Amino acid sequence: MVELIVALAVGLGVGVVVGALGAGGGILSVPVLVYLLGQEPHAASAGSLVIVGLTALVSLIPRSREGHVRWRDGLVFGVLSSVGTVLGSRLSVLVDPRTLMLLFSVLLVAVGVMMLRKAFRARRADGSGAAGAEGASSGRRGGRGLPLLIACATATGFLTGFFGVGGGFAVVPMLVLALGFTMREASSTSLLVMIIASVVGLVSRIGTSISVDWMVVVVFALASMCGGLIGAPASRRVRESTLTLLFGVLLLLVAVGTLVSTLLGN
């Protein structure tokens, strides 16, 4: 009973983060499932895909109405990332659970630092005009080319499958840092990519010896979906640079918590 209450409370918070930032579901739900709800890391990664996929699906509805979802780019990115997701999912089950969580922490630190640097640069450039910044962003995106899109999508898919997260923690930085999306476009489009990645990641785990606690996962997912409907509209009132900053801080906080729990608990 206690586990279900924790899943309900934390799930609501995770949903708000996913709805507002277009990411964070997997990087929050995996550590919660492992360290608060006592699930084995591989089972937690599989359950996380269910939670993140459903939350992203619900959060995508208000974002699509606002016109921030780049449907074509998102579909292409999601489909291309599927190859990497399959490879990552299969490799994940062969890795020691403790090693899996340590690698997860290191990756979060690296991505978090990059997003913070991006946020601080954006804040310094705020005085030059948002319209010009967005125009430059769109120009960069158009000139990056298909090879970079394929490379970014494949790498993101691999990380999604390997760590059992919906991919938003990797998709948003890839779209912003490598492909030149604005933070609002990236956080919205990433929801579409997360849905595709979650489905592929789950299908890739069929036939593996992973036992998921469906009662906890379903309660967690329902609460997270409700939170997603709250977070998505709330993000409209926040500046682009602030969203980027919050995303980077979130990654670093989760990285520290996961690293400490892994080192002390194993």
LUMKE-746965 format. One record per residue (C-alpha): residue in three letters; z, y, x. Coordinates in steps of 0.05 Angstrom, whole numbers, plus 5000, padded with zeros to 4 digits. Layout:
% residues N
   res     pz     py     px
   ALA      Z      Y      X
...
% end
This chain:
% residues 266
   res     pz     py     px
   MET   5000   5000   5000
   VAL   5018   5048   5057
   GLU   4950   5034   5089
   LEU   4914   5053   5025
   ILE   4953   5118   5019
   VAL   4937   5136   5092
   ALA   4863   5118   5080
   LEU   4862   5162   5018
   ALA   4894   5223   5052
   VAL   4856   5219   5117
   GLY   4791   5202   5082
   LEU   4794   5266   5042
   GLY   4802   5306   5107
   VAL   4745   5269   5141
   GLY   4699   5283   5082
   VAL   4713   5358   5086
   VAL   4695   5358   5160
   VAL   4631   5318   5148
   GLY   4610   5364   5091
   ALA   4624   5428   5131
   LEU   4598   5408   5200
   GLY   4548   5353   5184
   ALA   4586   5307   5231
   GLY   4654   5283   5249
   GLY   4660   5225   5201
   GLY   4652   5170   5252
   ILE   4689   5204   5309
   LEU   4748   5212   5262
   SER   4745   5149   5220
   VAL   4738   5101   5279
   PRO   4803   5124   5314
   VAL   4839   5128   5247
   LEU   4818   5057   5228
   VAL   4838   5031   5296
   TYR   4903   5068   5312
   LEU   4931   5086   5244
   LEU   4907   5028   5202
   GLY   4910   4974   5256
   GLN   4838   4950   5252
   GLU   4802   4917   5310
   PRO   4753   4966   5342
   HIS   4690   4926   5325
   ALA   4712   4918   5252
   ALA   4730   4992   5250
   SER   4661   5012   5276
   ALA   4628   4971   5222
   GLY   4672   4999   5167
   SER   4661   5069   5193
   LEU   4586   5062   5182
   VAL   4599   5049   5108
   ILE   4646   5109   5103
   VAL   4600   5157   5140
   GLY   4537   5135   5105
   LEU   4566   5145   5035
   THR   4599   5212   5054
   ALA   4535   5239   5084
   LEU   4496   5218   5021
   VAL   4542   5258   4976
   SER   4546   5318   5025
   LEU   4470   5321   5029
   ILE   4464   5341   4956
   PRO   4492   5412   4961
   ARG   4460   5423   5029
   SER   4391   5406   5002
   ARG   4400   5456   4945
   GLU   4414   5510   4997
   GLY   4348   5495   5033
   HIS   4377   5481   5101
   VAL   4355   5408   5106
   ARG   4291   5399   5148
   TRP   4268   5336   5112
   ARG   4208   5319   5155
   ASP   4244   5328   5221
   GLY   4304   5290   5195
   LEU   4264   5231   5170
   VAL   4224   5226   5235
   PHE   4287   5231   5277
   GLY   4323   5180   5233
   VAL   4267   5129   5235
   LEU   4256   5136   5310
   SER   4330   5130   5323
   SER   4332   5063   5287
   VAL   4305   5026   5348
   GLY   4363   5052   5390
   THR   4412   5036   5335
   VAL   4393   4962   5333
   LEU   4400   4957   5409
   GLY   4466   4994   5410
   SER   4495   4951   5353
   ARG   4478   4886   5388
   LEU   4505   4909   5455
   SER   4570   4937   5424
   VAL   4597   4868   5403
   LEU   4591   4845   5476
   VAL   4636   4901   5503
   ASP   4711   4895   5511
   PRO   4746   4936   5456
   ARG   4788   4977   5504
   THR   4726   4994   5546
   LEU   4689   5013   5482
   MET   4743   5065   5463
   LEU   4747   5093   5534
   LEU   4672   5103   5536
   PHE   4676   5135   5468
   SER   4728   5185   5494
   VAL   4687   5204   5555
   LEU   4625   5216   5513
   LEU   4663   5261   5465
   VAL   4689   5304   5522
   ALA   4620   5313   5551
   VAL   4588   5332   5484
   GLY   4647   5375   5464
   VAL   4642   5417   5527
   MET   4567   5428   5517
   MET   4578   5451   5445
   LEU   4633   5500   5466
   ARG   4587   5530   5519
   LYS   4534   5537   5465
   ALA   4583   5571   5418
   PHE   4607   5621   5470
   ARG   4536   5639   5489
   ALA   4519   5650   5416
   ARG   4579   5695   5406
   ARG   4559   5738   5465
   ALA   4488   5743   5437
   ASP   4511   5760   5366
   GLY   4502   5834   5379
   SER   4427   5825   5392
   GLY   4413   5804   5320
   ALA   4415   5737   5284
   ALA   4343   5742   5261
   GLY   4317   5745   5331
   ALA   4360   5687   5353
   GLU   4336   5643   5296
   GLY   4264   5662   5310
   ALA   4273   5642   5383
   SER   4305   5577   5361
   SER   4247   5560   5316
   GLY   4198   5575   5371
   ARG   4234   5529   5420
   ARG   4236   5474   5369
   GLY   4161   5477   5359
   GLY   4146   5474   5433
   ARG   4189   5415   5454
   GLY   4139   5362   5435
   LEU   4139   5291   5409
   PRO   4162   5256   5474
   LEU   4228   5295   5475
   LEU   4238   5281   5401
   ILE   4228   5206   5412
   ALA   4275   5206   5472
   CYS   4330   5245   5435
   ALA   4324   5203   5373
   THR   4326   5137   5411
   ALA   4386   5158   5452
   THR   4423   5182   5390
   GLY   4408   5117   5353
   PHE   4435   5077   5411
   LEU   4500   5116   5411
   THR   4505   5108   5336
   GLY   4498   5033   5339
   PHE   4541   5024   5401
   PHE   4601   5063   5378
   GLY   4595   5050   5303
   VAL   4593   5123   5283
   GLY   4544   5155   5234
   GLY   4511   5192   5290
   GLY   4528   5264   5270
   PHE   4570   5274   5333
   ALA   4507   5261   5373
   VAL   4453   5284   5324
   VAL   4480   5355   5316
   PRO   4484   5369   5392
   MET   4415   5337   5402
   LEU   4384   5380   5348
   VAL   4418   5443   5372
   LEU   4417   5435   5448
   ALA   4353   5395   5459
   LEU   4308   5412   5399
   GLY   4329   5483   5385
   PHE   4355   5478   5313
   THR   4404   5530   5288
   MET   4473   5502   5276
   ARG   4465   5507   5201
   GLU   4399   5470   5202
   ALA   4426   5417   5249
   SER   4490   5404   5209
   SER   4449   5398   5145
   THR   4392   5355   5173
   SER   4441   5310   5210
   LEU   4467   5285   5143
   LEU   4399   5254   5128
   VAL   4396   5223   5197
   MET   4467   5196   5189
   ILE   4448   5161   5125
   ILE   4389   5126   5158
   ALA   4429   5109   5220
   SER   4488   5081   5180
   VAL   4443   5035   5140
   VAL   4407   5009   5202
   GLY   4473   5000   5239
   LEU   4502   4958   5182
   VAL   4440   4916   5176
   SER   4441   4905   5251
   ARG   4511   4876   5246
   ILE   4491   4822   5196
   GLY   4504   4754   5227
   THR   4557   4779   5275
   SER   4629   4754   5271
   ILE   4660   4819   5245
   SER   4712   4819   5189
   VAL   4717   4885   5151
   ASP   4778   4904   5109
   TRP   4737   4925   5048
   MET   4796   4950   5007
   VAL   4815   5001   5059
   VAL   4743   5019   5074
   VAL   4726   5031   5000
   VAL   4787   5075   4988
   PHE   4772   5113   5052
   ALA   4699   5122   5032
   LEU   4714   5146   4961
   ALA   4764   5198   4987
   SER   4715   5220   5041
   MET   4659   5229   4990
   CYS   4704   5275   4949
   GLY   4720   5314   5012
   GLY   4646   5320   5028
   LEU   4633   5357   4963
   ILE   4687   5407   4983
   GLY   4666   5418   5055
   ALA   4591   5429   5044
   PRO   4597   5491   5001
   ALA   4654   5519   5044
   SER   4609   5521   5106
   ARG   4566   5576   5075
   ARG   4620   5627   5089
   VAL   4625   5611   5163
   ARG   4583   5641   5220
   GLU   4536   5596   5260
   SER   4574   5607   5325
   THR   4640   5591   5290
   LEU   4612   5525   5264
   THR   4589   5507   5334
   LEU   4657   5526   5363
   LEU   4694   5485   5311
   PHE   4649   5425   5324
   GLY   4663   5428   5399
   VAL   4738   5435   5389
   LEU   4738   5377   5341
   LEU   4703   5332   5392
   LEU   4753   5350   5447
   LEU   4813   5339   5402
   VAL   4789   5271   5380
   ALA   4771   5253   5452
   VAL   4841   5269   5477
   GLY   4875   5232   5421
   THR   4831   5171   5429
   LEU   4839   5170   5504
   VAL   4915   5175   5501
   SER   4921   5122   5447
   THR   4875   5075   5485
   LEU   4911   5082   5552
   LEU   4981   5076   5521
   GLY   4965   5023   5470
   ASN   4928   4972   5513
% end
